């Protein structure tokens, strides 16, 4: 399988995706996991001494 095959398969898969539905699911996921995401961001900032 070469790059063009992978690209074609990815485009075919994305063609069937409803972008609005995906956006809604992403927003729900972020809202449901906001504390975890904020904690992870704080931890990463701490690793690089960024506040």
N, C-alpha and C positions, 0 to 999 in steps of 0.2 A: 504494500500500500504506500503510495507516494503522497506528497503534500497536496496535490490537486484532488486526489481521492478523498482525503480527510476534509479538505475545504468544501468539496461538494456535499459530503455527508453532513457536515455542520450546517451548511446553508439549507439543506433539505429539512433538517431537524428544526432549525429556527423558523422556517417557513410556516410550520404548524403551530408555533407558539403565539398565543394572544398576548401582545405586549401590555395591554391595560391590565389583564389578569395577572401577569407576571409582576407588574408594578405594585398592584394591590397586595399580592402575597409578600413581596419584599418589604413593603411598608409595615404589614402586619408582623412579619418576622422581626424587623428592627424594633418595633414597639414592644413586642413580647420579650425581647432580649436586650432592651435598652440598658438595664443595670449591668448585665454581663459585658456588653460592648463597651460601656463607659469604663468599667473596671479594667478591661483589657487595654483600652487606650491609655489609661492612667499608668498601668504596669509598663507598657512599652515606653511611654514618656519617661518614666522613672529609670528605665534601663539606659536611656540616653541623657539623663539628667536634664530633661526639658520640662518646664512647668507652664 
